[in-house]
Amino acid sequence: MYSKKVAYFSMGSGIYNDLRTYGGGLEILAGDMEKEVMDSKGKYPITFFHILWKKGYTFQRVNEHGEVIDEEPTDNHWEKYLEDTGKKVSVKIFGVDVTVKIWKLKNGPIYYLDTDLEENKGFCNITYHLYGGAWDTPEKERIAQEIVLGVGGIRALQTLELKIDNYHYNDGHPAFAGIELISQRMKYYKKHEENMTEDECFVRAWKHVKARTAFTTHTNVPAGNESHIIDVLMEVGANVDLTYEQMEKIGGNPFNMTVASLRLSSMANGVSRIQVISAKDMWVWVKEAPNIIAITNGVHKGTWQNERVKRAYERSDVEGIYVAHEKCKAELLETITNYTGVHFKQDKILIAFARRATEYKRWTLIFRERAKFEELVQTYGVQLVFAGKAHRHDTAGKQFISEVYYLSKKYPHNIVFLEGYDIALAQQLVAGADIWLNNPRVPLEACGTSGMKAAMNGTLNLSTLDGWWREAAMDGINGWNIGTETIPSMRQDELDAKDLMRTLKYRVLPTYVMKEKWMQMMYASITTANQYTTTRMLEEYYVNLYNYLKG
Ligand SMILES: *Cc1c(COP(=O)(O)O)cnc(C)c1O
């Protein structure tokens, strides 16, 4: 039982499939953590703050021309899970008072902030769409959302009279929580310490807040590190009552949300060892940034490990694991048929590629050596299932989905794309596929937690040495590595594609027909995954992060 009470801020969380307050990995991580906190029955006293996304995250459909169409999910059943706390707070957006209603998850310490109230007129829709879609000024929409989360979140925990010692930001989005805390602390000093100058108040308040805050940085892709011109931030109201100069000291100008979060924290972590190496490089110039330590993400076993696989593993029943997996595969094949009408074969290898559609993840790498790919299809009957979404404005990402859609028409018995990647679909994919393929351009993947979910079901990882796999991989024992790294980056895609083809043909496919060997690898994979759970991650958060915070 730990004594420190932590408030964890995250744009959303993926806790239940039809509580659609999640997009991808960032939110699923928060959701898995929440489930672990609830399982632990008070061992980890963490309270969570999110936005209640009334229209969820985009559900993407591919039309008959292969175009990716953004739609609203039709099954966002938040009413089922949340109760009204009866409490509200107010934040200023464009100088207008916006009311934020506070909801609570019925069975856990998780609070959701909501502006969808009649009195808010033009601002009801701030909390409609995770990652935007309601305003024709997406940047201002995002800032408004982050004010609701950060500033609104701090005011919410105070209105709820929660006793909080420390604050933790999941990525840079909640950074304005730190601005609000500094603003409050400055008011306190001004009231109680008569001789302090404005500047002394600011410096001391900042120090005070920093000593109590931890930050998790996720992405090493520059576009993932949001920044805004300070004038725009101040127009929307993110500075609360801090001055232009004070904002600039915290986040620079443009004000970078990651830089600000680093400067507002005294402990920070990255989500895998290799990502920490890049993050340190990327932020080395940031003065007043804490050291960034590695706490590799984990996943919630109870959510992601199939029950039958779990029981067989606990009996050390290697054959039983295989049987359990075949059952999961049969279920997945049925789902594939329901979604697409395509009948995949149980006795042919099934490779899953399910992840966000964005440039560095290279959705189409496996098709790059086309003749070799055709050989795999013709000779071995290789089957591929794709799933995943692109962010609304990521045209390159959407292009990947379109390409896969066209290829699924060209190879109708071997390639399918499944729309609406979500928790429920992920559960089936990670347990039912034979191979979990991941081929990001090293070192751009942050962690890749879906690979852990696959691993704990005996679905073997085939991946470039990036994210968590770089520390978990035992090539040929619990999965396979692909790609070489000592190469000029111009040829990275070409060489990685060639190695992927070689590895499939000469290592993966021959093993697939050696049932004994395959079963041993499944067992090793599940054993490896034992270390990649939220049980371990939360323990590390307390021991290696929160433990060093004041308060
Ligand atoms: C686990 C999960 C993710 C994150 O996994 P990555 O390996 O980072 O892509 C994203 N979406 C869903 C639905 C998930 O279950």
Ligand as a Chemical Component Dictionary entry (heavy atoms), coordinates in Angstrom:
data_LIG
# 
_chem_comp.id                   LIG 
_chem_comp.type                 NON-POLYMER 
_chem_comp.pdbx_formal_charge   0 
_chem_comp.three_letter_code    LIG 
# 
loop_
_chem_comp_atom.comp_id 
_chem_comp_atom.atom_id 
_chem_comp_atom.alt_atom_id 
_chem_comp_atom.type_symbol 
_chem_comp_atom.charge 
_chem_comp_atom.model_Cartn_x 
_chem_comp_atom.model_Cartn_y 
_chem_comp_atom.model_Cartn_z 
_chem_comp_atom.pdbx_ordinal 
LIG C1 C1 C 0 -2.921 -1.755 -27.620 1  
LIG C2 C2 C 0 -3.682 -0.937 -28.554 2  
LIG C3 C3 C 0 -3.059 0.136  -29.227 3  
LIG C4 C4 C 0 -1.612 0.473  -29.035 4  
LIG O1 O1 O 0 -0.769 -0.502 -29.558 5  
LIG P1 P1 P 0 0.474  -0.151 -30.485 6  
LIG O2 O2 O 0 1.286  -1.367 -30.495 7  
LIG O3 O3 O 0 1.157  1.015  -29.870 8  
LIG O4 O4 O 0 -0.093 0.165  -31.807 9  
LIG C5 C5 C 0 -3.814 0.897  -30.094 10 
LIG N1 N1 N 0 -5.109 0.642  -30.303 11 
LIG C6 C6 C 0 -5.748 -0.366 -29.680 12 
LIG C7 C7 C 0 -7.196 -0.585 -29.943 13 
LIG C8 C8 C 0 -5.051 -1.183 -28.790 14 
LIG O5 O5 O 0 -5.691 -2.178 -28.173 15 
# 
loop_
_chem_comp_bond.comp_id 
_chem_comp_bond.atom_id_1 
_chem_comp_bond.atom_id_2 
_chem_comp_bond.value_order 
_chem_comp_bond.pdbx_ordinal 
LIG C1 C2 SING 1  
LIG C2 C3 SING 2  
LIG C2 C8 DOUB 3  
LIG C3 C4 SING 4  
LIG C3 C5 DOUB 5  
LIG C4 O1 SING 6  
LIG O1 P1 SING 7  
LIG P1 O2 DOUB 8  
LIG P1 O3 SING 9  
LIG P1 O4 SING 10 
LIG C5 N1 SING 11 
LIG N1 C6 DOUB 12 
LIG C6 C7 SING 13 
LIG C6 C8 SING 14 
LIG C8 O5 SING 15 
# 
